[in-house]
Amino acid sequence: MKKSKVLILYTGGTFGMVPENAHDLSSNLVPGSLEDLSKYMPALEDEGFFANSGVHITYESLGEPIDSSNFVPSDWVYIAKRIVKDYENYDAFILIQGTDTMAYTASALSFMFSGLAKPIIITGSQLPISHPRTDAVSNLTNSIYLAAYKSFDLNNISEVLICFNDDLLRGNRATKYSTNDLEGFESPNYRNLASLEEKIVVNEKYILKKGESWFHGKYEMNEKVLIVPLFPGFSPAYLKKIIADTDINGIVFRSFGAGNYSMTESFIEVLEQAREKKIVMLNTTQCYQGSVNHGKYKTSSGMEKCGVINGQDLTLEASITKMMWCLGNYSYEEAIVALGQSLRGEMTN
């Protein structure tokens, strides 16, 4: 029997909610402790299925459980450094958190780690583990199977991943698309890395090559970033004032279709103003699926002429976290180059 060592880090979220009154399932939901998990998952007990399959699981709560809506970049840094601390001691890591900002966490962690040679799997649930119809049990069970790949003779998928509703997604390709569907997350521009039905089927040709270089992390996140959704009637004057009166370092534009927007004189003037102040600009599409294609239409070629970087098929979550990370760890010139490249499989070059 092959042994596997897995560290499960718990941050809170819907997953761990339990009734305030254990004898009244309709009572208010409150964050439960890690000890409560085994009550709802016999497979996690000391003599349960996973222990008998050679899987040694360690649990750790990262402080008081919090709603993921309260996550900030410093939380991503804290999680990353916690993983690095025990990187050599475990075969894989599972992070349990709320779904609202799960895709942001997954994207941020993916950029922070270079040379990753182990799975980092993020999961949660749409219904609390205490709910009769919960999806928490299956989501965590699937995550443990993938994390304990040695014990179950599965692929070592050395990426930051989201495991949700029988699907395995590249973390920086995932986005939360529904507040109530148990599917929860999708990867609009990339294939799922695995399907966890009756059999676990891994799409090997879509997974990143296992890291062979020295594993290390870069954690700085520059939060001086602005996201600007463009719309008919958008007034460049407001953005001009923000650029003039603040010290923002990056702007993520959300434009139409393949990266289009009306290139009026006033809008071009604002873009030139931003470039003069060395503000890095990235163009992404508002469309759920598809890619920016500068030059396909005249209305997008103007963006490129003004120094706006082609964000291709980046998700919203990946575009924001990648901008923060690049600005935090690279010079202005280096950040421009890095934003236009696929660093962790986050976009299609």
C-alpha positions in Angstrom: 0.0 0.0 0.0 1.4 3.4 -1.0 1.3 6.0 1.7 0.2 9.6 1.1 0.5 12.6 3.4 -2.1 15.4 2.9 -2.4 18.7 4.7 -6.0 20.1 4.8 -6.1 23.8 5.7 -9.5 25.2 6.8 -10.4 28.9 6.4 -14.2 28.8 6.8 -17.0 29.5 4.4 -20.3 27.7 3.8 -18.5 24.3 3.9 -18.1 24.2 7.6 -21.4 25.8 8.7 -23.3 23.8 11.4 -26.5 24.4 13.3 -26.0 26.5 16.3 -28.3 24.0 18.2 -27.0 20.5 17.3 -30.5 19.1 18.1 -32.3 21.6 15.8 -31.2 21.5 12.2 -33.3 24.6 11.5 -31.4 26.8 14.0 -29.0 29.5 12.8 -25.8 28.4 11.0 -22.5 29.2 12.6 -18.9 28.3 11.7 -18.1 24.8 12.8 -14.7 23.5 14.0 -12.5 21.0 12.2 -13.5 18.4 14.8 -17.1 18.7 13.5 -16.1 17.4 10.1 -15.7 13.8 11.0 -19.2 13.8 12.4 -20.5 14.2 8.9 -17.7 12.2 7.1 -17.0 8.8 8.6 -14.4 8.3 5.9 -12.2 10.9 7.7 -12.1 9.2 11.0 -8.9 7.6 12.4 -10.2 4.2 11.4 -12.1 5.4 8.4 -11.7 4.6 4.7 -8.9 7.0 4.0 -6.7 5.9 6.9 -7.2 2.3 5.8 -6.2 3.3 2.3 -2.8 4.6 3.4 -3.8 8.2 3.5 -2.5 10.2 6.5 -4.5 13.5 6.8 -3.5 16.4 9.0 -6.0 19.2 9.6 -5.3 22.7 10.5 -7.5 25.7 11.0 -6.0 29.0 9.7 -7.3 31.2 12.5 -10.9 32.0 13.1 -13.2 30.8 10.2 -14.1 33.7 8.0 -16.4 34.4 5.0 -14.3 34.4 1.8 -15.9 37.7 0.9 -13.6 39.1 3.6 -10.5 37.7 2.0 -7.8 40.3 1.0 -4.5 39.8 -0.8 -2.7 39.4 2.5 -4.7 36.3 3.2 -3.5 34.8 -0.1 0.1 35.6 1.0 -0.5 34.0 4.4 -1.9 30.8 2.9 1.0 30.6 0.4 3.6 31.0 3.1 1.9 28.4 5.2 2.1 25.9 2.3 5.7 26.7 1.7 6.5 26.1 5.4 5.5 22.4 5.1 6.0 21.9 1.4 8.6 19.2 1.8 6.5 17.3 4.5 3.4 16.6 2.5 2.5 15.1 -0.9 -0.4 17.6 -1.5 -2.4 20.4 0.1 -6.1 21.0 0.3 -7.6 24.4 1.1 -11.2 24.7 2.2 -12.7 28.1 1.8 -15.9 29.9 0.8 -16.8 30.0 -2.9 -17.3 33.8 -3.3 -13.5 34.5 -3.8 -12.3 30.9 -4.4 -11.3 31.6 -8.0 -9.3 34.7 -6.9 -7.4 32.6 -4.3 -6.7 29.9 -6.8 -5.4 32.4 -9.4 -3.3 34.3 -6.9 -1.7 31.2 -5.5 -0.9 29.9 -9.0 1.2 33.0 -9.8 2.9 33.0 -6.4 4.4 29.5 -6.9 7.1 28.6 -9.4 8.4 25.1 -10.0 5.3 23.5 -8.3 5.6 19.8 -8.1 2.6 18.9 -5.9 -1.2 19.5 -6.1 -2.7 22.4 -4.3 -6.5 21.8 -4.4 -9.1 24.3 -3.3 -12.6 23.2 -2.5 -15.7 24.3 -0.7 -19.4 23.8 -1.1 -22.7 25.5 -2.0 -24.5 23.8 0.9 -23.1 23.4 4.5 -21.7 20.0 5.5 -24.5 19.8 8.0 -27.2 20.1 5.3 -28.9 16.8 4.4 -28.3 17.5 0.6 -24.8 18.9 1.1 -22.2 18.8 -1.7 -19.4 19.4 0.9 -18.8 15.6 1.5 -18.3 14.7 -2.2 -16.2 17.8 -2.9 -13.8 17.1 -0.1 -13.8 13.3 -0.8 -12.9 14.0 -4.4 -10.2 16.4 -3.4 -8.6 13.9 -1.0 -8.6 11.2 -3.7 -6.7 13.6 -6.0 -4.4 14.8 -3.3 -3.6 11.2 -2.2 -2.7 10.3 -5.8 0.0 7.9 -4.6 -2.4 5.8 -2.6 -5.0 5.6 -5.4 -2.6 5.3 -8.4 -3.7 8.6 -10.0 -1.8 11.4 -11.8 0.2 13.9 -9.8 -1.4 17.0 -11.1 1.1 19.6 -10.0 -1.1 22.7 -10.3 -3.2 25.0 -8.2 -6.7 23.5 -8.7 -10.3 23.9 -7.9 -12.2 20.6 -7.2 -16.0 21.1 -7.3 -19.0 19.0 -8.2 -17.1 16.1 -9.8 -14.9 18.5 -11.9 -11.3 19.4 -11.6 -10.4 22.8 -13.0 -7.1 24.7 -13.4 -7.5 27.3 -10.7 -6.5 30.3 -12.8 -8.9 29.2 -15.6 -11.9 28.9 -13.3 -14.7 31.4 -12.5 -17.7 31.2 -10.2 -20.7 31.3 -12.6 -23.6 30.5 -10.2 -24.7 31.3 -6.7 -27.1 28.3 -6.4 -26.1 25.6 -8.9 -24.1 22.9 -7.3 -21.8 23.0 -10.3 -20.8 26.4 -9.0 -17.6 26.8 -11.1 -16.7 26.5 -14.8 -13.6 26.9 -16.9 -15.0 28.9 -19.9 -11.9 28.8 -22.1 -10.1 25.6 -21.1 -11.0 21.9 -20.8 -11.6 20.4 -17.3 -8.5 18.6 -16.1 -10.4 15.7 -14.7 -13.8 14.2 -14.3 -14.7 12.5 -11.1 -17.7 10.3 -11.9 -17.9 6.6 -11.1 -14.3 6.5 -12.4 -11.8 9.3 -12.1 -10.6 10.2 -15.6 -7.7 12.7 -15.9 -7.3 14.6 -19.2 -3.5 14.2 -19.2 -2.8 16.3 -22.3 -4.3 19.4 -20.6 -2.4 19.4 -17.4 0.8 21.4 -16.9 4.1 19.6 -16.8 5.3 18.8 -13.3 7.7 21.5 -12.0 11.3 20.5 -12.4 13.0 23.7 -11.4 13.6 24.7 -7.8 10.3 25.4 -6.1 10.0 28.9 -4.7 7.5 31.6 -4.2 7.1 35.3 -4.9 4.4 36.8 -2.7 4.2 40.5 -3.2 0.8 41.8 -4.3 0.4 45.4 -5.4 -3.2 46.3 -4.6 -3.1 49.7 -6.4 -5.1 48.2 -9.3 -8.4 49.4 -10.8 -10.9 47.5 -12.9 -12.8 49.5 -15.4 -15.8 48.0 -17.1 -16.5 49.9 -20.3 -20.1 50.5 -21.4 -22.0 52.7 -23.9 -21.9 56.2 -22.5 -18.8 55.7 -20.3 -17.2 59.0 -19.6 -13.4 59.1 -19.8 -13.4 62.2 -17.7 -14.0 60.2 -14.6 -11.1 57.9 -15.3 -8.9 60.9 -16.2 -9.6 62.4 -12.7 -8.8 59.1 -11.0 -5.5 58.8 -12.8 -4.6 62.4 -12.0 -5.6 62.3 -8.3 -4.5 58.8 -7.2 -1.4 56.6 -7.4 -2.9 53.6 -9.1 -0.3 51.4 -10.9 -2.5 49.2 -13.0 -5.8 49.2 -14.9 -7.8 46.2 -16.1 -10.2 47.2 -18.8 -13.3 45.0 -19.5 -14.2 45.8 -23.1 -16.7 44.5 -25.6 -16.4 41.3 -27.6 -12.9 40.7 -29.0 -11.5 43.7 -27.0 -13.4 46.5 -28.7 -14.3 50.0 -27.5 -15.1 53.3 -29.1 -11.7 55.0 -29.6 -12.8 58.6 -29.2 -10.3 61.4 -28.8 -11.1 61.8 -25.1 -10.6 58.1 -24.4 -7.3 58.0 -26.3 -6.2 61.0 -24.3 -6.9 59.2 -21.1 -4.9 56.1 -22.3 -2.0 58.3 -23.2 -2.2 60.0 -19.8 -2.0 56.6 -18.1 0.9 55.5 -20.2 2.8 58.7 -19.4 2.3 58.0 -15.7 3.6 54.4 -16.2 0.3 52.8 -15.3 0.2 49.3 -16.7 -3.0 48.7 -18.7 -4.6 45.3 -19.6 -7.5 44.7 -21.9 -9.9 41.8 -21.2 -13.3 40.9 -22.6 -16.7 41.2 -20.9 -17.7 38.0 -22.6 -18.0 34.9 -20.5 -16.2 32.9 -23.3 -13.8 33.9 -25.9 -10.7 36.1 -26.2 -9.4 39.6 -26.9 -8.0 39.9 -30.4 -6.3 43.2 -30.9 -6.6 44.3 -34.5 -9.4 42.1 -35.5 -11.6 45.2 -35.5 -10.5 48.8 -35.8 -12.0 49.6 -32.4 -9.5 47.2 -30.7 -6.4 48.2 -32.7 -6.5 51.6 -31.0 -6.0 49.9 -27.6 -2.8 48.3 -28.7 -1.4 51.6 -30.2 -1.9 53.2 -26.8 0.1 50.6 -25.0 -2.8 48.5 -23.6 -1.7 44.8 -23.2 -3.8 42.1 -24.9 -5.3 40.0 -22.0 -6.5 37.3 -24.4 -8.8 34.8 -22.7 -8.0 35.7 -19.0 -10.8 35.3 -16.6 -11.7 38.3 -14.5 -10.2 36.7 -11.4 -7.0 35.8 -13.2 -6.6 39.2 -14.8 -6.9 41.0 -11.4 -4.6 38.7 -9.5 -2.1 38.5 -12.3 -1.9 42.3 -12.5 -1.4 42.6 -8.7 1.2 39.9 -8.7 3.2 41.2 -11.7 3.2 44.8 -10.4 4.3 43.5 -7.0 7.2 41.4 -8.2 8.5 43.0 -11.4 9.6 46.4 -12.7 7.2 48.4 -14.9 8.9 47.1 -18.1 9.0 43.5 -16.8 5.4 43.6 -15.7 4.3 44.6 -19.2 6.1 41.6 -20.7 4.9 39.1 -18.1 1.2 40.2 -18.4 1.3 39.4 -22.1 2.6 35.9 -21.6 1.1 32.8 -20.1 3.0 32.2 -16.9 1.0 29.3 -15.3 -1.3 28.2 -18.1 -3.7 31.0 -17.3 -4.2 32.1 -20.9 -3.9 30.8 -24.5 -0.9 32.4 -26.2 
